[in-house]
């Protein structure tokens, strides 16, 4: 099987936010130095076997907040029919209709024809894939300016923890791999998934570089500098280490298998 279990030993880097002494940043270095990249349109099989061209967009994207929904709606208003297949479905009413309430009662992007309203299907002249993604490319903007938080952050998972150190409460921002179990109960039922799949570990550069802009949005510029400096050293060590020492330097198993 090209997909391996994500439950393997990982290397973590933890450091204090230089701008906040009560904030720690904890990062999965094994994931961030992996060679994962999105292969949508070039090998992605989709999370549902009967919708291989839907990628991970088979369901609508859940909003992280009301601000997230407002930002996406503002971006959707700039979409035009030539790059959005379901433009008329969203704008055929008095108001722009892009959202609905999911089964768990939370707000999300609407499903149209059994997938996200922003997903252009294969064969659409304007291009297959996310219309909001295409909008960013057209405008020269960043994906985090147009796409829902859940979409632009993937495959990076940001979570928050609280830790008691002595009598002091410290907040911890955790940056890791958005592996299939992070999706909840439904993740186990995916027919295919990419983050720990050798087929998707084909990038020339590691995740911490290819997703630098997203990481800066998630942890800030100063924290990213600390993270990237450590990752640079880890990558250099990995490339220069003698073969017998490599088992002591954690490498994501999917990257290792893909390179081997």
C-alpha positions in Angstrom: 0.0 0.0 0.0 1.3 3.5 -0.9 -0.2 4.9 2.3 1.5 4.3 5.6 0.2 4.6 9.1 0.7 8.1 10.5 1.3 6.7 14.0 5.1 6.6 14.0 7.7 8.3 16.2 8.1 12.0 15.3 10.6 14.7 16.1 9.1 17.8 17.7 10.6 21.3 18.1 9.2 23.5 20.9 10.2 27.1 21.5 9.0 30.2 23.1 7.3 32.8 20.9 9.8 35.7 21.0 7.0 38.2 21.1 5.0 36.5 23.9 6.6 34.8 26.9 3.4 33.0 27.7 3.1 31.4 24.3 4.9 28.3 23.2 5.1 27.0 19.6 5.4 23.2 19.1 6.1 21.9 15.6 6.2 18.5 14.0 9.6 18.7 12.3 9.2 15.2 10.8 6.2 16.4 8.9 7.5 19.9 8.0 10.7 18.5 6.5 8.9 15.9 4.5 8.6 16.0 0.7 4.8 16.1 0.6 3.0 18.1 -2.0 -0.5 18.4 -3.3 -1.0 16.2 -6.4 -4.5 17.2 -7.2 -5.0 16.8 -10.9 -1.8 14.7 -11.2 -2.4 11.5 -9.3 -4.8 12.5 -6.5 -7.5 9.8 -6.3 -9.9 11.8 -4.1 -11.1 10.8 -0.6 -14.1 9.1 -2.2 -13.5 6.5 -4.9 -16.5 7.4 -7.0 -15.4 11.1 -7.1 -11.7 10.9 -7.9 -11.6 14.5 -9.4 -13.1 16.0 -6.3 -9.9 15.6 -4.2 -10.8 16.4 -0.6 -13.7 18.7 -1.7 -16.4 16.1 -1.7 -18.1 17.8 1.2 -18.3 21.5 1.8 -15.6 23.2 3.9 -16.5 24.1 7.5 -15.8 27.7 8.5 -13.6 28.3 11.5 -15.5 31.5 12.4 -18.0 34.0 11.2 -15.0 36.2 10.0 -13.8 33.2 7.9 -17.3 33.0 6.3 -17.4 36.7 5.6 -14.0 36.7 4.0 -14.9 33.8 1.7 -18.2 35.4 0.8 -16.3 38.6 -0.1 -14.0 36.7 -2.3 -16.9 34.8 -3.9 -18.5 38.1 -4.9 -15.4 38.7 -7.1 -15.8 35.4 -8.9 -17.0 35.4 -12.5 -18.7 32.7 -14.6 -15.5 32.0 -16.6 -13.7 30.6 -13.6 -16.6 29.4 -11.4 -18.8 26.7 -12.8 -21.6 27.2 -10.3 -21.7 31.0 -10.5 -25.4 30.9 -11.5 -26.2 28.5 -8.6 -24.8 30.9 -6.1 -26.0 34.2 -7.7 -29.4 33.1 -8.9 -31.1 34.3 -5.8 -31.4 37.8 -4.2 -28.3 37.2 -2.1 -25.1 35.4 -2.8 -25.8 31.9 -1.5 -22.6 29.9 -0.8 -23.2 28.5 2.7 -25.4 26.0 4.5 -25.6 24.3 7.9 -23.9 20.9 8.2 -25.2 17.8 9.9 -23.4 18.8 13.1 -25.1 22.2 13.1 -22.0 24.2 12.0 -21.8 26.5 9.0 -20.0 25.4 5.9 -19.8 26.0 2.1 -22.8 24.6 0.2 -22.9 21.3 -1.6 -24.0 21.5 -5.2 -24.3 18.3 -7.2 -22.8 16.3 -4.3 -19.6 18.3 -3.8 -18.5 21.8 -2.7 -20.1 24.7 -4.6 -16.6 26.1 -5.3 -15.4 22.9 -7.0 -15.2 23.2 -10.7 -15.7 19.7 -12.2 -13.5 18.0 -14.7 -14.3 19.3 -18.2 -15.2 22.9 -17.1 -13.6 25.3 -19.6 -12.5 27.6 -16.8 -10.4 24.9 -15.2 -11.0 22.0 -12.9 -10.6 22.5 -9.1 -11.3 25.2 -6.6 -12.7 28.5 -8.1 -11.4 30.4 -5.1 -7.9 29.0 -5.8 -8.2 30.1 -9.4 -9.3 33.6 -8.2 -6.1 33.9 -6.2 -4.0 33.0 -9.2 -5.9 35.5 -11.3 -5.6 38.3 -8.8 -2.1 37.5 -7.7 -3.4 37.3 -4.1 -2.6 34.6 -1.5 -4.9 31.5 -1.0 -5.5 32.5 2.7 -7.1 35.7 1.4 -9.8 33.8 -0.6 -10.2 30.2 0.5 -11.8 29.0 3.8 -9.3 28.5 6.6 -9.8 24.7 6.5 -8.8 24.7 2.8 -5.7 27.0 2.7 -4.3 25.5 5.9 -4.4 21.9 4.7 -2.3 19.8 4.9 -1.0 21.6 8.0 -3.0 21.2 11.2 -2.9 23.9 13.8 -4.3 23.2 17.2 -4.2 24.9 20.6 -3.4 23.6 24.0 -3.1 25.0 27.5 -0.2 23.9 29.8 0.3 24.5 33.5 4.0 25.2 34.2 4.3 25.6 37.9 1.7 28.2 38.7 1.7 29.8 35.3 -0.8 29.0 32.5 0.9 28.8 29.1 -0.7 28.6 25.7 0.8 26.2 23.2 0.2 26.4 19.4 0.8 23.1 17.8 1.7 22.7 14.1 1.5 19.2 12.7 0.3 16.9 9.9 -3.4 17.0 9.0 -3.4 13.2 8.8 -6.7 11.4 8.1 -7.7 10.9 11.7 -7.7 14.7 12.2 -10.9 14.7 10.1 -12.7 12.9 12.9 -14.7 9.7 12.6 -15.1 10.2 8.8 -11.3 10.2 8.2 -11.1 6.5 8.8 -13.6 5.9 6.0 -11.7 7.8 3.3 -11.0 5.6 0.3 -7.7 7.4 -0.3 -5.7 10.1 1.5 -2.5 11.9 0.8 -0.5 13.2 3.7 1.1 9.9 4.6 0.9 8.5 1.1 4.1 7.9 -0.7 2.5 9.0 -4.0 2.2 12.5 -2.7 5.8 12.7 -1.3 7.4 13.8 -4.5 8.3 17.5 -4.0 11.8 18.8 -4.5 11.5 21.0 -1.5 10.2 20.3 2.0 6.8 21.4 3.4 8.3 24.2 5.6 9.5 25.9 2.4 6.7 25.2 0.0 4.2 26.3 2.6 6.2 29.1 4.2 3.5 31.7 3.6 0.8 29.6 5.2 3.1 28.9 8.2 3.8 32.6 8.6 0.0 33.2 8.7 -0.3 30.5 11.4 2.5 31.3 13.7 3.9 34.7 12.6 7.1 35.9 10.9 9.4 35.7 13.9 8.3 32.2 14.9 8.7 31.1 11.4 12.2 32.3 11.3 13.1 30.2 14.3 11.3 27.2 12.8 12.9 27.5 9.3 16.4 28.0 10.8 16.0 24.7 12.7 14.6 22.9 9.7 17.4 24.2 7.5 19.9 22.6 10.0 18.0 19.4 10.1 17.9 19.2 6.3 21.6 19.9 6.0 22.4 17.2 8.7 20.2 14.7 6.8 22.0 15.3 3.6 25.5 15.1 5.0 25.1 12.4 7.6 26.7 9.0 7.1 24.3 6.3 6.2 24.7 4.4 9.5 23.5 7.6 11.3 20.4 8.2 9.3 18.2 6.0 11.5 18.9 8.5 14.3 17.6 11.4 12.2 13.8 11.0 11.9 12.5 11.2 8.4 8.8 10.9 7.5 8.3 7.3 6.4 6.3 8.2 3.4 9.2 10.5 2.2 11.7 7.8 3.0 9.7 5.2 1.0 9.1 7.6 -1.9 12.8 8.5 -2.2 13.9 4.8 -1.8 
